[in-house]
Amino acid sequence: MANFGLWWIGWNDSDYKSRMSGSLEQFKRLGFDYAVVLGNQVYVQYTGDAEVDAYNLSEYLSEHMSMPYYVTIPFRAPNGLPRGNITGSFNGSYWEKWINVFASSSDPNLKGFYWSLENAWMFKKKQIENGGGISYELIEAMSQEIHEAGFKFIWIPSASTMYLEGTNIFSLNNQECPNCPGAYEFFDYIFVQPNYYLTKGAPNIPGYNDFKEYLRKLESLKSKYRAWNVYLEMEADECVIGGGGNCRTCNNPTNCTKLASDYIKVQLDVLGKKYAQRAYYFGVTFDVVKHVDSYCRSNLGVPYV
């Protein structure tokens, strides 16, 4: 059983800084066993030289990360384009060089890698043609390299759809993705983002009963493919404490808190328990976790983390 918390960092043109509201010790006291170190495309240094880029982040993390962590493998450069050839060979690629720098480091807290492309349809032809996907052969080779080096590999795809069988989380064989293996074959853990909390406008999972059906579908597909390494990401942000964020009703913190707690409630209602492995997105503010935890303990009888 392990809890993975997203730990956001940023590059400021000279060095890295944590974007989090508190210390690693406080982060651990929230209940997190692993930090998933990541930044959006403009917050991860890009010189075009993967070894330089990876070395600078590796040095920063070796000095500042005093707990077990997974490090991002950045997909996009600051200009939005992929950092490597998305249909090319893994050998000699930006991503192989990035991984090798970290794999050869002596940091005992480095436990694995996080694939930063969140596209749950990333193996499909149209996604690759549009620059938002990648060949499964490249991910397969990436996975093999990581595992042979003794590390784990995780993915947190965004899949706000009731048609989960149409994603690349599971195997596909159609015109858009002929004989595509499921990504679950390559990753040690996959934490699916339902975006139930986050989706504004017309959400694809509009109500709690829909959320239950979503989780039942996920469990059915896991059983069909024996993909027991697929779990759920918890989603919340500063909207629950009256700040800005991406909750679908951010002007209503009470409702946002309930939406965030529904991620725990749906597991209890469908599974009878919380998943043994869970990942948490909560913005950058520790009070978000404390607030939702208090609500869950009071209303559901269980802790949030």
C-alpha positions in Angstrom: 0.0 0.0 0.0 1.4 3.4 -1.0 0.3 7.0 -1.5 1.9 9.0 -4.3 1.7 12.8 -4.0 2.4 15.2 -6.9 5.3 17.5 -6.0 5.6 20.5 -8.4 9.0 22.1 -9.2 9.9 25.0 -11.5 13.0 26.1 -13.5 13.6 29.8 -13.3 16.4 30.0 -16.0 19.1 29.5 -13.5 18.0 26.8 -11.0 15.1 24.8 -9.7 12.7 25.7 -6.9 9.9 23.9 -5.2 6.4 25.3 -6.0 4.9 23.6 -3.0 3.5 25.5 0.0 5.5 23.6 2.6 8.4 21.3 3.3 9.0 17.6 2.5 8.6 16.8 6.2 5.2 18.3 6.2 4.4 16.5 2.9 5.3 13.2 4.5 3.1 14.0 7.5 0.2 14.4 5.2 0.5 10.6 4.5 2.5 10.5 1.3 5.0 7.7 0.8 6.4 8.9 -2.5 6.7 12.3 -4.2 6.1 12.4 -7.9 8.4 15.2 -9.0 7.0 17.1 -12.1 6.5 20.4 -13.7 4.6 21.6 -16.8 6.6 22.0 -20.0 7.8 25.5 -19.2 8.9 24.6 -15.7 11.4 21.8 -16.8 14.6 23.1 -18.2 15.1 22.6 -22.0 18.4 23.2 -23.7 18.0 20.6 -26.4 20.7 18.5 -24.7 19.0 15.9 -22.6 22.1 15.1 -20.6 22.5 18.7 -19.5 18.8 19.0 -18.8 18.6 15.8 -16.8 21.9 16.5 -14.9 20.7 19.8 -13.6 17.5 18.4 -12.3 19.2 15.3 -10.9 21.7 17.5 -9.0 18.8 19.6 -7.6 16.8 16.5 -6.5 19.8 14.7 -5.0 20.3 17.7 -2.8 16.7 18.6 -1.9 14.6 15.4 -2.1 15.0 13.6 1.3 12.2 11.1 0.6 11.5 8.4 -2.0 10.5 10.0 -5.3 9.7 9.3 -8.9 11.1 11.8 -11.4 9.3 13.1 -14.5 10.3 12.2 -18.1 9.3 15.4 -19.9 7.4 14.9 -23.1 7.1 18.5 -24.4 9.6 21.3 -24.7 8.5 24.9 -23.6 7.3 25.6 -27.2 4.8 22.7 -26.9 6.6 20.4 -29.3 7.8 16.9 -28.3 11.4 16.8 -27.0 12.2 13.8 -29.2 11.1 11.9 -32.3 7.7 10.4 -31.3 7.9 7.6 -34.0 11.7 7.1 -34.0 14.0 4.8 -32.1 14.3 5.0 -28.4 18.0 4.3 -28.7 19.8 7.6 -28.8 16.7 9.6 -28.2 16.3 12.6 -25.9 14.3 10.4 -23.5 16.9 7.6 -23.4 19.6 10.1 -22.6 17.4 11.7 -19.9 16.7 8.3 -18.2 20.3 7.2 -18.4 21.5 10.3 -16.5 19.1 9.6 -13.6 19.7 5.8 -13.7 23.4 6.3 -13.3 23.0 8.7 -10.4 23.7 7.5 -6.9 20.6 9.0 -5.3 19.1 6.3 -3.1 15.8 8.2 -2.9 15.2 7.8 -6.7 12.7 5.0 -7.0 11.4 5.4 -10.6 10.1 7.5 -13.4 6.9 9.2 -14.3 5.8 9.5 -17.9 4.5 13.1 -18.3 2.3 12.8 -21.4 -1.2 12.5 -19.9 -3.0 11.6 -23.2 -4.9 8.4 -22.6 -5.1 7.9 -26.4 -1.4 8.4 -27.0 -0.8 5.4 -29.3 -3.5 6.3 -31.8 -2.5 7.4 -35.3 -4.3 10.8 -35.2 -2.7 11.6 -31.8 0.8 10.9 -33.2 0.1 12.8 -36.4 -1.0 15.8 -34.3 2.2 15.7 -32.2 0.2 14.7 -29.1 1.0 11.0 -29.1 3.9 8.5 -29.2 4.5 5.1 -30.7 3.9 2.2 -28.3 7.2 0.7 -29.5 9.0 3.7 -28.0 7.2 3.4 -24.7 7.8 -0.4 -24.7 11.6 0.2 -25.1 11.5 3.0 -22.5 9.8 0.6 -20.0 12.4 -2.1 -20.7 15.3 0.3 -20.1 13.8 1.6 -16.9 13.1 -1.9 -15.5 16.5 -3.3 -16.5 18.0 -0.4 -14.6 16.1 -1.5 -11.5 13.5 1.3 -11.4 9.7 1.5 -11.6 7.6 3.3 -14.2 4.3 5.1 -13.6 1.7 7.0 -15.7 -1.2 9.2 -14.8 -3.3 9.6 -17.9 -6.3 11.9 -18.3 -9.3 9.8 -19.3 -12.5 11.8 -18.8 -14.6 9.4 -20.8 -17.1 6.7 -20.1 -15.7 4.8 -23.1 -12.6 3.7 -21.3 -12.2 0.6 -23.5 -11.4 3.1 -26.3 -8.3 4.4 -24.6 -4.8 3.1 -24.8 -4.8 2.2 -21.1 -6.1 -1.2 -22.4 -5.4 -3.1 -25.6 -6.9 -1.9 -28.9 -7.2 -3.3 -32.3 -8.9 -1.0 -34.8 -8.2 1.3 -37.7 -6.8 4.0 -35.5 -4.6 1.7 -33.4 -4.1 -1.7 -35.1 -2.8 -4.4 -32.7 -1.9 -1.8 -30.0 -1.0 -3.3 -26.7 -2.4 -1.8 -23.5 -0.2 0.7 -21.7 -0.8 -1.3 -18.5 1.7 -3.8 -20.0 4.5 -1.3 -19.8 3.9 0.6 -16.5 4.1 -0.6 -12.9 1.3 1.6 -11.9 -1.3 3.6 -13.8 -3.4 6.1 -12.0 -6.3 7.2 -14.2 -7.5 10.8 -14.0 -11.3 10.8 -14.3 -11.4 14.6 -14.2 -14.8 14.4 -12.3 -13.7 17.2 -10.0 -11.9 19.3 -12.6 -14.1 19.3 -15.7 -15.8 22.6 -16.4 -18.6 23.2 -18.9 -20.3 20.0 -19.8 -18.5 17.3 -17.8 -18.2 13.8 -19.2 -18.9 12.3 -15.8 -21.6 14.7 -14.7 -23.0 13.1 -11.5 -22.0 10.8 -8.7 -23.9 7.9 -10.1 -22.0 8.4 -13.4 -18.8 8.3 -11.4 -19.8 5.0 -9.8 -20.5 3.6 -13.3 -17.1 4.9 -14.4 -15.3 3.0 -11.7 -17.3 -0.1 -12.4 -16.3 0.1 -16.0 -12.7 0.6 -15.0 -12.8 -2.5 -12.7 -14.5 -4.5 -15.4 -11.7 -3.7 -17.9 -9.1 -4.4 -15.3 -10.6 -7.8 -14.8 -10.9 -8.5 -18.6 -7.3 -7.7 -19.2 -5.9 -8.7 -15.8 -4.6 -5.2 -15.5 -4.4 -5.2 -11.7 -1.8 -2.3 -11.8 -4.5 0.3 -12.8 -5.8 2.6 -10.1 -7.4 6.0 -9.7 -5.9 9.5 -9.2 -7.5 11.7 -6.5 -8.1 15.2 -7.7 -8.6 18.4 -5.7 -7.1 21.9 -5.7 -7.2 25.3 -4.0 -10.9 25.8 -4.9 -11.8 23.7 -1.8 -10.4 26.4 0.5 -11.7 29.4 -1.5 -8.7 29.9 -3.8 -8.4 29.7 -7.5 -8.2 26.4 -9.4 -10.0 24.1 -11.8 -12.9 22.7 -9.9 -16.1 22.7 -12.0 -17.7 24.9 -9.4 -14.8 26.8 -8.0 -17.0 29.6 -6.7 -18.6 27.1 -4.4 -15.9 25.6 -2.0 -18.4 23.4 -0.2 -19.4 21.7 -3.4 -15.8 21.4 -4.5 -14.9 19.7 -1.2 -17.7 17.2 -1.7 -16.6 16.5 -5.3 -13.0 15.9 -4.1 -14.3 13.6 -1.3 -16.4 11.7 -3.9 -13.1 10.1 -5.1 -12.9 8.3 -1.7 -16.7 7.7 -1.5 -16.8 6.0 -4.9 -14.1 3.6 -3.9 -15.9 2.7 -0.7 -19.3 2.3 -2.6 -18.0 0.3 -5.5 -15.0 -1.6 -4.0 -15.9 -1.6 -0.4 -12.5 -0.1 0.4 -9.9 2.4 -0.8 -7.4 1.3 -3.5 -4.2 0.0 -2.1 -2.2 2.4 -4.3 -3.4 6.0 -4.8 -2.0 9.1 -6.5 -3.0 12.6 -5.4 -3.2 15.9 -7.4 -4.0 18.7 -5.0 -2.5 21.8 -6.6 0.5 23.0 -4.6 -1.2 23.9 -1.2 -1.0 21.4 1.7 -4.1 22.9 3.3 -6.1 21.4 0.4 -5.2 17.9 1.6 -5.9 18.8 5.3 -9.3 20.3 4.4 -10.5 17.4 2.3 -9.1 15.0 4.9 -11.1 16.6 7.7 -14.2 16.4 5.5 -13.6 12.7 4.7 -13.0 11.8 8.4 -16.2 13.6 9.5 -18.5 12.5 6.6 -17.1 9.2 5.4 -15.3 7.9 8.5 -12.0 7.4 6.7 -8.9 9.6 6.1 -8.4 11.1 2.7 -4.8 10.0 2.2 
